[in-house]
Amino acid sequence: MVSCRDRAQWLYPYLDGELEPPMQAEVEAHLAQCPACRDEVRQTAAVLARVGTCGRCVCAPDALVERVRRLLHVEPR
């Protein structure tokens, strides 16, 4: 049975859709009854969404890209 103290083990797999269906159902049943875990899931999902969108708008300077390519022996595109 899923509990609040097990949250560290199921939170990220739950948010990433990586739980097996029986465990997914247990987590969802727990969330239906536990406002604290529901809040943590909501807040963590919001942070992950924000981090995911922020990373897309940052570009490395061309000089850094070229240096990394040279170090990795990768041909430019």
mmCIF file of the N, C-alpha and C atoms, coordinates in Angstrom:
data_MODEL
# 
_entry.id   MODEL 
# 
loop_
_atom_site.group_PDB 
_atom_site.id 
_atom_site.type_symbol 
_atom_site.label_atom_id 
_atom_site.label_alt_id 
_atom_site.label_comp_id 
_atom_site.label_asym_id 
_atom_site.label_entity_id 
_atom_site.label_seq_id 
_atom_site.pdbx_PDB_ins_code 
_atom_site.Cartn_x 
_atom_site.Cartn_y 
_atom_site.Cartn_z 
_atom_site.occupancy 
_atom_site.B_iso_or_equiv 
_atom_site.pdbx_formal_charge 
_atom_site.auth_seq_id 
_atom_site.auth_comp_id 
_atom_site.auth_asym_id 
_atom_site.auth_atom_id 
_atom_site.pdbx_PDB_model_num 
ATOM 1   N N  . MET A 1 1  ? 0.834  -1.184 0.000   1.00 0.00 ? 1  MET A N  1 
ATOM 2   C CA . MET A 1 1  ? 0.000  0.000  0.000   1.00 0.00 ? 1  MET A CA 1 
ATOM 3   C C  . MET A 1 1  ? 0.883  1.253  0.000   1.00 0.00 ? 1  MET A C  1 
ATOM 4   N N  . VAL A 1 2  ? 0.527  2.231  -0.783  1.00 0.00 ? 2  VAL A N  1 
ATOM 5   C CA . VAL A 1 2  ? 1.270  3.483  -0.912  1.00 0.00 ? 2  VAL A CA 1 
ATOM 6   C C  . VAL A 1 2  ? 1.019  4.345  0.318   1.00 0.00 ? 2  VAL A C  1 
ATOM 7   N N  . SER A 1 3  ? 2.067  4.980  0.798   1.00 0.00 ? 3  SER A N  1 
ATOM 8   C CA . SER A 1 3  ? 1.911  5.883  1.941   1.00 0.00 ? 3  SER A CA 1 
ATOM 9   C C  . SER A 1 3  ? 2.677  7.173  1.679   1.00 0.00 ? 3  SER A C  1 
ATOM 10  N N  . CYS A 1 4  ? 2.410  8.158  2.534   1.00 0.00 ? 4  CYS A N  1 
ATOM 11  C CA . CYS A 1 4  ? 3.104  9.444  2.428   1.00 0.00 ? 4  CYS A CA 1 
ATOM 12  C C  . CYS A 1 4  ? 4.607  9.271  2.617   1.00 0.00 ? 4  CYS A C  1 
ATOM 13  N N  . ARG A 1 5  ? 4.990  8.422  3.531   1.00 0.00 ? 5  ARG A N  1 
ATOM 14  C CA . ARG A 1 5  ? 6.435  8.286  3.787   1.00 0.00 ? 5  ARG A CA 1 
ATOM 15  C C  . ARG A 1 5  ? 7.158  7.599  2.636   1.00 0.00 ? 5  ARG A C  1 
ATOM 16  N N  . ASP A 1 6  ? 6.419  6.925  1.749   1.00 0.00 ? 6  ASP A N  1 
ATOM 17  C CA . ASP A 1 6  ? 7.021  6.305  0.560   1.00 0.00 ? 6  ASP A CA 1 
ATOM 18  C C  . ASP A 1 6  ? 7.057  7.255  -0.629  1.00 0.00 ? 6  ASP A C  1 
ATOM 19  N N  . ARG A 1 7  ? 6.609  8.482  -0.414  1.00 0.00 ? 7  ARG A N  1 
ATOM 20  C CA . ARG A 1 7  ? 6.461  9.444  -1.508  1.00 0.00 ? 7  ARG A CA 1 
ATOM 21  C C  . ARG A 1 7  ? 7.743  9.613  -2.325  1.00 0.00 ? 7  ARG A C  1 
ATOM 22  N N  . ALA A 1 8  ? 8.881  9.624  -1.676  1.00 0.00 ? 8  ALA A N  1 
ATOM 23  C CA . ALA A 1 8  ? 10.154 9.814  -2.386  1.00 0.00 ? 8  ALA A CA 1 
ATOM 24  C C  . ALA A 1 8  ? 10.386 8.699  -3.418  1.00 0.00 ? 8  ALA A C  1 
ATOM 25  N N  . GLN A 1 9  ? 9.808  7.529  -3.172  1.00 0.00 ? 9  GLN A N  1 
ATOM 26  C CA . GLN A 1 9  ? 10.001 6.401  -4.086  1.00 0.00 ? 9  GLN A CA 1 
ATOM 27  C C  . GLN A 1 9  ? 9.032  6.413  -5.260  1.00 0.00 ? 9  GLN A C  1 
ATOM 28  N N  . TRP A 1 10 ? 7.842  6.978  -5.078  1.00 0.00 ? 10 TRP A N  1 
ATOM 29  C CA . TRP A 1 10 ? 6.863  6.910  -6.160  1.00 0.00 ? 10 TRP A CA 1 
ATOM 30  C C  . TRP A 1 10 ? 6.594  8.242  -6.860  1.00 0.00 ? 10 TRP A C  1 
ATOM 31  N N  . LEU A 1 11 ? 7.007  9.349  -6.283  1.00 0.00 ? 11 LEU A N  1 
ATOM 32  C CA . LEU A 1 11 ? 6.637  10.658 -6.839  1.00 0.00 ? 11 LEU A CA 1 
ATOM 33  C C  . LEU A 1 11 ? 7.116  10.856 -8.275  1.00 0.00 ? 11 LEU A C  1 
ATOM 34  N N  . TYR A 1 12 ? 8.410  10.744 -8.515  1.00 0.00 ? 12 TYR A N  1 
ATOM 35  C CA . TYR A 1 12 ? 8.925  10.999 -9.866  1.00 0.00 ? 12 TYR A CA 1 
ATOM 36  C C  . TYR A 1 12 ? 8.510  9.927  -10.867 1.00 0.00 ? 12 TYR A C  1 
ATOM 37  N N  . PRO A 1 13 ? 8.567  8.643  -10.503 1.00 0.00 ? 13 PRO A N  1 
ATOM 38  C CA . PRO A 1 13 ? 8.044  7.650  -11.457 1.00 0.00 ? 13 PRO A CA 1 
ATOM 39  C C  . PRO A 1 13 ? 6.570  7.887  -11.803 1.00 0.00 ? 13 PRO A C  1 
ATOM 40  N N  . TYR A 1 14 ? 5.786  8.336  -10.819 1.00 0.00 ? 14 TYR A N  1 
ATOM 41  C CA . TYR A 1 14 ? 4.375  8.649  -11.081 1.00 0.00 ? 14 TYR A CA 1 
ATOM 42  C C  . TYR A 1 14 ? 4.265  9.795  -12.078 1.00 0.00 ? 14 TYR A C  1 
ATOM 43  N N  . LEU A 1 15 ? 4.996  10.867 -11.824 1.00 0.00 ? 15 LEU A N  1 
ATOM 44  C CA . LEU A 1 15 ? 4.926  12.028 -12.710 1.00 0.00 ? 15 LEU A CA 1 
ATOM 45  C C  . LEU A 1 15 ? 5.457  11.729 -14.105 1.00 0.00 ? 15 LEU A C  1 
ATOM 46  N N  . ASP A 1 16 ? 6.406  10.802 -14.195 1.00 0.00 ? 16 ASP A N  1 
ATOM 47  C CA . ASP A 1 16 ? 6.980  10.443 -15.493 1.00 0.00 ? 16 ASP A CA 1 
ATOM 48  C C  . ASP A 1 16 ? 6.189  9.357  -16.215 1.00 0.00 ? 16 ASP A C  1 
ATOM 49  N N  . GLY A 1 17 ? 5.113  8.867  -15.588 1.00 0.00 ? 17 GLY A N  1 
ATOM 50  C CA . GLY A 1 17 ? 4.300  7.821  -16.213 1.00 0.00 ? 17 GLY A CA 1 
ATOM 51  C C  . GLY A 1 17 ? 5.005  6.481  -16.281 1.00 0.00 ? 17 GLY A C  1 
ATOM 52  N N  . GLU A 1 18 ? 5.895  6.221  -15.331 1.00 0.00 ? 18 GLU A N  1 
ATOM 53  C CA . GLU A 1 18 ? 6.705  5.011  -15.368 1.00 0.00 ? 18 GLU A CA 1 
ATOM 54  C C  . GLU A 1 18 ? 6.214  3.897  -14.437 1.00 0.00 ? 18 GLU A C  1 
ATOM 55  N N  . LEU A 1 19 ? 5.123  4.127  -13.719 1.00 0.00 ? 19 LEU A N  1 
ATOM 56  C CA . LEU A 1 19 ? 4.637  3.109  -12.788 1.00 0.00 ? 19 LEU A CA 1 
ATOM 57  C C  . LEU A 1 19 ? 3.832  2.047  -13.537 1.00 0.00 ? 19 LEU A C  1 
ATOM 58  N N  . GLU A 1 20 ? 3.932  0.825  -13.047 1.00 0.00 ? 20 GLU A N  1 
ATOM 59  C CA . GLU A 1 20 ? 3.098  -0.252 -13.582 1.00 0.00 ? 20 GLU A CA 1 
ATOM 60  C C  . GLU A 1 20 ? 1.644  0.052  -13.198 1.00 0.00 ? 20 GLU A C  1 
ATOM 61  N N  . PRO A 1 21 ? 0.682  -0.404 -13.993 1.00 0.00 ? 21 PRO A N  1 
ATOM 62  C CA . PRO A 1 21 ? -0.724 -0.085 -13.723 1.00 0.00 ? 21 PRO A CA 1 
ATOM 63  C C  . PRO A 1 21 ? -1.200 -0.349 -12.290 1.00 0.00 ? 21 PRO A C  1 
ATOM 64  N N  . PRO A 1 22 ? -0.832 -1.471 -11.648 1.00 0.00 ? 22 PRO A N  1 
ATOM 65  C CA . PRO A 1 22 ? -1.313 -1.646 -10.269 1.00 0.00 ? 22 PRO A CA 1 
ATOM 66  C C  . PRO A 1 22 ? -0.764 -0.584 -9.302  1.00 0.00 ? 22 PRO A C  1 
ATOM 67  N N  . MET A 1 23 ? 0.506  -0.236 -9.454  1.00 0.00 ? 23 MET A N  1 
ATOM 68  C CA . MET A 1 23 ? 1.105  0.788  -8.598  1.00 0.00 ? 23 MET A CA 1 
ATOM 69  C C  . MET A 1 23 ? 0.517  2.152  -8.918  1.00 0.00 ? 23 MET A C  1 
ATOM 70  N N  . GLN A 1 24 ? 0.292  2.424  -10.187 1.00 0.00 ? 24 GLN A N  1 
ATOM 71  C CA . GLN A 1 24 ? -0.336 3.675  -10.616 1.00 0.00 ? 24 GLN A CA 1 
ATOM 72  C C  . GLN A 1 24 ? -1.695 3.823  -9.925  1.00 0.00 ? 24 GLN A C  1 
ATOM 73  N N  . ALA A 1 25 ? -2.466 2.751  -9.909  1.00 0.00 ? 25 ALA A N  1 
ATOM 74  C CA . ALA A 1 25 ? -3.789 2.785  -9.276  1.00 0.00 ? 25 ALA A CA 1 
ATOM 75  C C  . ALA A 1 25 ? -3.667 3.032  -7.774  1.00 0.00 ? 25 ALA A C  1 
ATOM 76  N N  . GLU A 1 26 ? -2.671 2.410  -7.138  1.00 0.00 ? 26 GLU A N  1 
ATOM 77  C CA . GLU A 1 26 ? -2.465 2.629  -5.697  1.00 0.00 ? 26 GLU A CA 1 
ATOM 78  C C  . GLU A 1 26 ? -2.120 4.083  -5.403  1.00 0.00 ? 26 GLU A C  1 
ATOM 79  N N  . VAL A 1 27 ? -1.219 4.644  -6.206  1.00 0.00 ? 27 VAL A N  1 
ATOM 80  C CA . VAL A 1 27 ? -0.826 6.040  -6.007  1.00 0.00 ? 27 VAL A CA 1 
ATOM 81  C C  . VAL A 1 27 ? -2.036 6.949  -6.202  1.00 0.00 ? 27 VAL A C  1 
ATOM 82  N N  . GLU A 1 28 ? -2.802 6.717  -7.234  1.00 0.00 ? 28 GLU A N  1 
ATOM 83  C CA . GLU A 1 28 ? -3.967 7.566  -7.490  1.00 0.00 ? 28 GLU A CA 1 
ATOM 84  C C  . GLU A 1 28 ? -5.011 7.438  -6.379  1.00 0.00 ? 28 GLU A C  1 
ATOM 85  N N  . ALA A 1 29 ? -5.170 6.233  -5.834  1.00 0.00 ? 29 ALA A N  1 
ATOM 86  C CA . ALA A 1 29 ? -6.091 6.056  -4.703  1.00 0.00 ? 29 ALA A CA 1 
ATOM 87  C C  . ALA A 1 29 ? -5.577 6.835  -3.487  1.00 0.00 ? 29 ALA A C  1 
ATOM 88  N N  . HIS A 1 30 ? -4.269 6.791  -3.273  1.00 0.00 ? 30 HIS A N  1 
ATOM 89  C CA . HIS A 1 30 ? -3.688 7.543  -2.157  1.00 0.00 ? 30 HIS A CA 1 
ATOM 90  C C  . HIS A 1 30 ? -3.876 9.040  -2.366  1.00 0.00 ? 30 HIS A C  1 
ATOM 91  N N  . LEU A 1 31 ? -3.618 9.507  -3.577  1.00 0.00 ? 31 LEU A N  1 
ATOM 92  C CA . LEU A 1 31 ? -3.755 10.933 -3.867  1.00 0.00 ? 31 LEU A CA 1 
ATOM 93  C C  . LEU A 1 31 ? -5.194 11.416 -3.701  1.00 0.00 ? 31 LEU A C  1 
ATOM 94  N N  . ALA A 1 32 ? -6.145 10.551 -3.985  1.00 0.00 ? 32 ALA A N  1 
ATOM 95  C CA . ALA A 1 32 ? -7.553 10.917 -3.829  1.00 0.00 ? 32 ALA A CA 1 
ATOM 96  C C  . ALA A 1 32 ? -7.901 11.195 -2.365  1.00 0.00 ? 32 ALA A C  1 
ATOM 97  N N  . GLN A 1 33 ? -7.126 10.614 -1.456  1.00 0.00 ? 33 GLN A N  1 
ATOM 98  C CA . GLN A 1 33 ? -7.422 10.748 -0.030  1.00 0.00 ? 33 GLN A CA 1 
ATOM 99  C C  . GLN A 1 33 ? -6.413 11.608 0.728   1.00 0.00 ? 33 GLN A C  1 
ATOM 100 N N  . CYS A 1 34 ? -5.346 12.042 0.084   1.00 0.00 ? 34 CYS A N  1 
ATOM 101 C CA . CYS A 1 34 ? -4.269 12.727 0.813   1.00 0.00 ? 34 CYS A CA 1 
ATOM 102 C C  . CYS A 1 34 ? -3.977 14.102 0.197   1.00 0.00 ? 34 CYS A C  1 
ATOM 103 N N  . PRO A 1 35 ? -4.496 15.162 0.800   1.00 0.00 ? 35 PRO A N  1 
ATOM 104 C CA . PRO A 1 35 ? -4.250 16.496 0.257   1.00 0.00 ? 35 PRO A CA 1 
ATOM 105 C C  . PRO A 1 35 ? -2.776 16.891 0.255   1.00 0.00 ? 35 PRO A C  1 
ATOM 106 N N  . ALA A 1 36 ? -2.009 16.445 1.244   1.00 0.00 ? 36 ALA A N  1 
ATOM 107 C CA . ALA A 1 36 ? -0.584 16.813 1.311   1.00 0.00 ? 36 ALA A CA 1 
ATOM 108 C C  . ALA A 1 36 ? 0.174  16.231 0.119   1.00 0.00 ? 36 ALA A C  1 
ATOM 109 N N  . CYS A 1 37 ? -0.065 14.975 -0.187  1.00 0.00 ? 37 CYS A N  1 
ATOM 110 C CA . CYS A 1 37 ? 0.621  14.358 -1.329  1.00 0.00 ? 37 CYS A CA 1 
ATOM 111 C C  . CYS A 1 37 ? 0.121  14.946 -2.649  1.00 0.00 ? 37 CYS A C  1 
ATOM 112 N N  . ARG A 1 38 ? -1.184 15.221 -2.727  1.00 0.00 ? 38 ARG A N  1 
ATOM 113 C CA . ARG A 1 38 ? -1.733 15.858 -3.932  1.00 0.00 ? 38 ARG A CA 1 
ATOM 114 C C  . ARG A 1 38 ? -1.052 17.190 -4.177  1.00 0.00 ? 38 ARG A C  1 
ATOM 115 N N  . ASP A 1 39 ? -0.888 17.985 -3.126  1.00 0.00 ? 39 ASP A N  1 
ATOM 116 C CA . ASP A 1 39 ? -0.209 19.281 -3.262  1.00 0.00 ? 39 ASP A CA 1 
ATOM 117 C C  . ASP A 1 39 ? 1.227  19.109 -3.705  1.00 0.00 ? 39 ASP A C  1 
ATOM 118 N N  . GLU A 1 40 ? 1.919  18.134 -3.122  1.00 0.00 ? 40 GLU A N  1 
ATOM 119 C CA . GLU A 1 40 ? 3.313  17.919 -3.516  1.00 0.00 ? 40 GLU A CA 1 
ATOM 120 C C  . GLU A 1 40 ? 3.416  17.483 -4.967  1.00 0.00 ? 40 GLU A C  1 
ATOM 121 N N  . VAL A 1 41 ? 2.516  16.608 -5.411  1.00 0.00 ? 41 VAL A N  1 
ATOM 122 C CA . VAL A 1 41 ? 2.511  16.177 -6.813  1.00 0.00 ? 41 VAL A CA 1 
ATOM 123 C C  . VAL A 1 41 ? 2.255  17.382 -7.717  1.00 0.00 ? 41 VAL A C  1 
ATOM 124 N N  . ARG A 1 42 ? 1.283  18.203 -7.356  1.00 0.00 ? 42 ARG A N  1 
ATOM 125 C CA . ARG A 1 42 ? 0.959  19.385 -8.167  1.00 0.00 ? 42 ARG A CA 1 
ATOM 126 C C  . ARG A 1 42 ? 2.132  20.350 -8.246  1.00 0.00 ? 42 ARG A C  1 
ATOM 127 N N  . GLN A 1 43 ? 2.741  20.627 -7.104  1.00 0.00 ? 43 GLN A N  1 
ATOM 128 C CA . GLN A 1 43 ? 3.867  21.561 -7.073  1.00 0.00 ? 43 GLN A CA 1 
ATOM 129 C C  . GLN A 1 43 ? 5.080  21.013 -7.823  1.00 0.00 ? 43 GLN A C  1 
ATOM 130 N N  . THR A 1 44 ? 5.363  19.745 -7.637  1.00 0.00 ? 44 THR A N  1 
ATOM 131 C CA . THR A 1 44 ? 6.513  19.143 -8.319  1.00 0.00 ? 44 THR A CA 1 
ATOM 132 C C  . THR A 1 44 ? 6.284  19.109 -9.825  1.00 0.00 ? 44 THR A C  1 
ATOM 133 N N  . ALA A 1 45 ? 5.075  18.786 -10.248 1.00 0.00 ? 45 ALA A N  1 
ATOM 134 C CA . ALA A 1 45 ? 4.754  18.773 -11.680 1.00 0.00 ? 45 ALA A CA 1 
ATOM 135 C C  . ALA A 1 45 ? 4.923  20.173 -12.276 1.00 0.00 ? 45 ALA A C  1 
ATOM 136 N N  . ALA A 1 46 ? 4.511  21.200 -11.534 1.00 0.00 ? 46 ALA A N  1 
ATOM 137 C CA . ALA A 1 46 ? 4.660  22.574 -12.026 1.00 0.00 ? 46 ALA A CA 1 
ATOM 138 C C  . ALA A 1 46 ? 6.129  22.956 -12.170 1.00 0.00 ? 46 ALA A C  1 
ATOM 139 N N  . VAL A 1 47 ? 6.943  22.569 -11.204 1.00 0.00 ? 47 VAL A N  1 
ATOM 140 C CA . VAL A 1 47 ? 8.379  22.864 -11.274 1.00 0.00 ? 47 VAL A CA 1 
ATOM 141 C C  . VAL A 1 47 ? 9.010  22.142 -12.458 1.00 0.00 ? 47 VAL A C  1 
ATOM 142 N N  . LEU A 1 48 ? 8.683  20.864 -12.620 1.00 0.00 ? 48 LEU A N  1 
ATOM 143 C CA . LEU A 1 48 ? 9.250  20.101 -13.733 1.00 0.00 ? 48 LEU A CA 1 
ATOM 144 C C  . LEU A 1 48 ? 8.836  20.687 -15.081 1.00 0.00 ? 48 LEU A C  1 
ATOM 145 N N  . ALA A 1 49 ? 7.595  21.124 -15.183 1.00 0.00 ? 49 ALA A N  1 
ATOM 146 C CA . ALA A 1 49 ? 7.130  21.732 -16.435 1.00 0.00 ? 49 ALA A CA 1 
ATOM 147 C C  . ALA A 1 49 ? 7.882  23.025 -16.710 1.00 0.00 ? 49 ALA A C  1 
ATOM 148 N N  . ARG A 1 50 ? 8.068  23.817 -15.679 1.00 0.00 ? 50 ARG A N  1 
ATOM 149 C CA . ARG A 1 50 ? 8.777  25.103 -15.845 1.00 0.00 ? 50 ARG A CA 1 
ATOM 150 C C  . ARG A 1 50 ? 10.237 24.878 -16.222 1.00 0.00 ? 50 ARG A C  1 
ATOM 151 N N  . VAL A 1 51 ? 10.887 23.947 -15.558 1.00 0.00 ? 51 VAL A N  1 
ATOM 152 C CA . VAL A 1 51 ? 12.285 23.643 -15.869 1.00 0.00 ? 51 VAL A CA 1 
ATOM 153 C C  . VAL A 1 51 ? 12.401 23.132 -17.304 1.00 0.00 ? 51 VAL A C  1 
ATOM 154 N N  . GLY A 1 52 ? 11.452 22.310 -17.711 1.00 0.00 ? 52 GLY A N  1 
ATOM 155 C CA . GLY A 1 52 ? 11.475 21.777 -19.072 1.00 0.00 ? 52 GLY A CA 1 
ATOM 156 C C  . GLY A 1 52 ? 11.347 22.852 -20.133 1.00 0.00 ? 52 GLY A C  1 
ATOM 157 N N  . THR A 1 53 ? 10.565 23.876 -19.867 1.00 0.00 ? 53 THR A N  1 
ATOM 158 C CA . THR A 1 53 ? 10.405 24.935 -20.867 1.00 0.00 ? 53 THR A CA 1 
ATOM 159 C C  . THR A 1 53 ? 11.553 25.935 -20.828 1.00 0.00 ? 53 THR A C  1 
ATOM 160 N N  . CYS A 1 54 ? 12.125 26.147 -19.658 1.00 0.00 ? 54 CYS A N  1 
ATOM 161 C CA . CYS A 1 54 ? 13.234 27.101 -19.548 1.00 0.00 ? 54 CYS A CA 1 
ATOM 162 C C  . CYS A 1 54 ? 14.473 26.613 -20.285 1.00 0.00 ? 54 CYS A C  1 
ATOM 163 N N  . GLY A 1 55 ? 14.738 25.345 -20.227 1.00 0.00 ? 55 GLY A N  1 
ATOM 164 C CA . GLY A 1 55 ? 15.932 24.802 -20.855 1.00 0.00 ? 55 GLY A CA 1 
ATOM 165 C C  . GLY A 1 55 ? 15.921 24.919 -22.366 1.00 0.00 ? 55 GLY A C  1 
ATOM 166 N N  . ARG A 1 56 ? 14.748 25.019 -22.950 1.00 0.00 ? 56 ARG A N  1 
ATOM 167 C CA . ARG A 1 56 ? 14.659 25.094 -24.406 1.00 0.00 ? 56 ARG A CA 1 
ATOM 168 C C  . ARG A 1 56 ? 15.031 26.461 -24.964 1.00 0.00 ? 56 ARG A C  1 
ATOM 169 N N  . CYS A 1 57 ? 14.993 27.499 -24.145 1.00 0.00 ? 57 CYS A N  1 
ATOM 170 C CA . CYS A 1 57 ? 15.252 28.825 -24.692 1.00 0.00 ? 57 CYS A CA 1 
ATOM 171 C C  . CYS A 1 57 ? 16.677 29.304 -24.412 1.00 0.00 ? 57 CYS A C  1 
ATOM 172 N N  . VAL A 1 58 ? 17.530 28.439 -23.936 1.00 0.00 ? 58 VAL A N  1 
ATOM 173 C CA . VAL A 1 58 ? 18.912 28.813 -23.677 1.00 0.00 ? 58 VAL A CA 1 
ATOM 174 C C  . VAL A 1 58 ? 19.795 28.135 -24.725 1.00 0.00 ? 58 VAL A C  1 
ATOM 175 N N  . CYS A 1 59 ? 20.573 28.936 -25.417 1.00 0.00 ? 59 CYS A N  1 
ATOM 176 C CA . CYS A 1 59 ? 21.480 28.399 -26.433 1.00 0.00 ? 59 CYS A CA 1 
ATOM 177 C C  . CYS A 1 59 ? 22.913 28.652 -25.995 1.00 0.00 ? 59 CYS A C  1 
ATOM 178 N N  . ALA A 1 60 ? 23.745 27.664 -26.220 1.00 0.00 ? 60 ALA A N  1 
ATOM 179 C CA . ALA A 1 60 ? 25.162 27.832 -25.898 1.00 0.00 ? 60 ALA A CA 1 
ATOM 180 C C  . ALA A 1 60 ? 25.798 28.760 -26.924 1.00 0.00 ? 60 ALA A C  1 
ATOM 181 N N  . PRO A 1 61 ? 26.752 29.565 -26.504 1.00 0.00 ? 61 PRO A N  1 
ATOM 182 C CA . PRO A 1 61 ? 27.470 30.416 -27.461 1.00 0.00 ? 61 PRO A CA 1 
ATOM 183 C C  . PRO A 1 61 ? 28.180 29.557 -28.507 1.00 0.00 ? 61 PRO A C  1 
ATOM 184 N N  . ASP A 1 62 ? 28.280 30.076 -29.711 1.00 0.00 ? 62 ASP A N  1 
ATOM 185 C CA . ASP A 1 62 ? 28.903 29.328 -30.810 1.00 0.00 ? 62 ASP A CA 1 
ATOM 186 C C  . ASP A 1 62 ? 30.311 28.854 -30.461 1.00 0.00 ? 62 ASP A C  1 
ATOM 187 N N  . ALA A 1 63 ? 31.082 29.691 -29.782 1.00 0.00 ? 63 ALA A N  1 
ATOM 188 C CA . ALA A 1 63 ? 32.456 29.317 -29.432 1.00 0.00 ? 63 ALA A CA 1 
ATOM 189 C C  . ALA A 1 63 ? 32.468 28.094 -28.512 1.00 0.00 ? 63 ALA A C  1 
ATOM 190 N N  . LEU A 1 64 ? 31.527 28.022 -27.590 1.00 0.00 ? 64 LEU A N  1 
ATOM 191 C CA . LEU A 1 64 ? 31.446 26.872 -26.698 1.00 0.00 ? 64 LEU A CA 1 
ATOM 192 C C  . LEU A 1 64 ? 31.033 25.622 -27.458 1.00 0.00 ? 64 LEU A C  1 
ATOM 193 N N  . VAL A 1 65 ? 30.061 25.762 -28.347 1.00 0.00 ? 65 VAL A N  1 
ATOM 194 C CA . VAL A 1 65 ? 29.620 24.625 -29.160 1.00 0.00 ? 65 VAL A CA 1 
ATOM 195 C C  . VAL A 1 65 ? 30.786 24.072 -29.963 1.00 0.00 ? 65 VAL A C  1 
ATOM 196 N N  . GLU A 1 66 ? 31.545 24.943 -30.591 1.00 0.00 ? 66 GLU A N  1 
ATOM 197 C CA . GLU A 1 66 ? 32.687 24.495 -31.394 1.00 0.00 ? 66 GLU A CA 1 
ATOM 198 C C  . GLU A 1 66 ? 33.747 23.829 -30.530 1.00 0.00 ? 66 GLU A C  1 
ATOM 199 N N  . ARG A 1 67 ? 34.003 24.379 -29.361 1.00 0.00 ? 67 ARG A N  1 
ATOM 200 C CA . ARG A 1 67 ? 35.007 23.791 -28.462 1.00 0.00 ? 67 ARG A CA 1 
ATOM 201 C C  . ARG A 1 67 ? 34.592 22.386 -28.028 1.00 0.00 ? 67 ARG A C  1 
ATOM 202 N N  . VAL A 1 68 ? 33.327 22.221 -27.692 1.00 0.00 ? 68 VAL A N  1 
ATOM 203 C CA . VAL A 1 68 ? 32.827 20.901 -27.290 1.00 0.00 ? 68 VAL A CA 1 
ATOM 204 C C  . VAL A 1 68 ? 32.914 19.932 -28.459 1.00 0.00 ? 68 VAL A C  1 
ATOM 205 N N  . ARG A 1 69 ? 32.546 20.385 -29.649 1.00 0.00 ? 69 ARG A N  1 
ATOM 206 C CA . ARG A 1 69 ? 32.651 19.525 -30.829 1.00 0.00 ? 69 ARG A CA 1 
ATOM 207 C C  . ARG A 1 69 ? 34.086 19.073 -31.065 1.00 0.00 ? 69 ARG A C  1 
ATOM 208 N N  . ARG A 1 70 ? 35.033 20.010 -30.924 1.00 0.00 ? 70 ARG A N  1 
ATOM 209 C CA . ARG A 1 70 ? 36.441 19.646 -31.103 1.00 0.00 ? 70 ARG A CA 1 
ATOM 210 C C  . ARG A 1 70 ? 36.871 18.610 -30.061 1.00 0.00 ? 70 ARG A C  1 
ATOM 211 N N  . LEU A 1 71 ? 36.485 18.838 -28.810 1.00 0.00 ? 71 LEU A N  1 
ATOM 212 C CA . LEU A 1 71 ? 36.862 17.905 -27.747 1.00 0.00 ? 71 LEU A CA 1 
ATOM 213 C C  . LEU A 1 71 ? 36.262 16.517 -27.969 1.00 0.00 ? 71 LEU A C  1 
ATOM 214 N N  . LEU A 1 72 ? 35.071 16.485 -28.526 1.00 0.00 ? 72 LEU A N  1 
ATOM 215 C CA . LEU A 1 72 ? 34.392 15.201 -28.778 1.00 0.00 ? 72 LEU A CA 1 
ATOM 216 C C  . LEU A 1 72 ? 34.673 14.659 -30.173 1.00 0.00 ? 72 LEU A C  1 
ATOM 217 N N  . HIS A 1 73 ? 35.425 15.400 -30.930 1.00 0.00 ? 73 HIS A N  1 
ATOM 218 C CA . HIS A 1 73 ? 35.751 15.015 -32.312 1.00 0.00 ? 73 HIS A CA 1 
ATOM 219 C C  . HIS A 1 73 ? 34.485 14.823 -33.148 1.00 0.00 ? 73 HIS A C  1 
ATOM 220 N N  . VAL A 1 74 ? 33.570 15.791 -33.032 1.00 0.00 ? 74 VAL A N  1 
ATOM 221 C CA . VAL A 1 74 ? 32.318 15.757 -33.791 1.00 0.00 ? 74 VAL A CA 1 
ATOM 222 C C  . VAL A 1 74 ? 32.390 16.806 -34.885 1.00 0.00 ? 74 VAL A C  1 
ATOM 223 N N  . GLU A 1 75 ? 32.012 16.404 -36.074 1.00 0.00 ? 75 GLU A N  1 
ATOM 224 C CA . GLU A 1 75 ? 32.019 17.321 -37.208 1.00 0.00 ? 75 GLU A CA 1 
ATOM 225 C C  . GLU A 1 75 ? 30.884 18.340 -37.059 1.00 0.00 ? 75 GLU A C  1 
ATOM 226 N N  . PRO A 1 76 ? 31.128 19.592 -37.461 1.00 0.00 ? 76 PRO A N  1 
ATOM 227 C CA . PRO A 1 76 ? 30.049 20.586 -37.436 1.00 0.00 ? 76 PRO A CA 1 
ATOM 228 C C  . PRO A 1 76 ? 28.938 20.190 -38.407 1.00 0.00 ? 76 PRO A C  1 
ATOM 229 N N  . ARG A 1 77 ? 27.736 20.687 -38.133 1.00 0.00 ? 77 ARG A N  1 
ATOM 230 C CA . ARG A 1 77 ? 26.606 20.371 -39.012 1.00 0.00 ? 77 ARG A CA 1 
ATOM 231 C C  . ARG A 1 77 ? 26.634 21.179 -40.262 1.00 0.00 ? 77 ARG A C  1 
# 
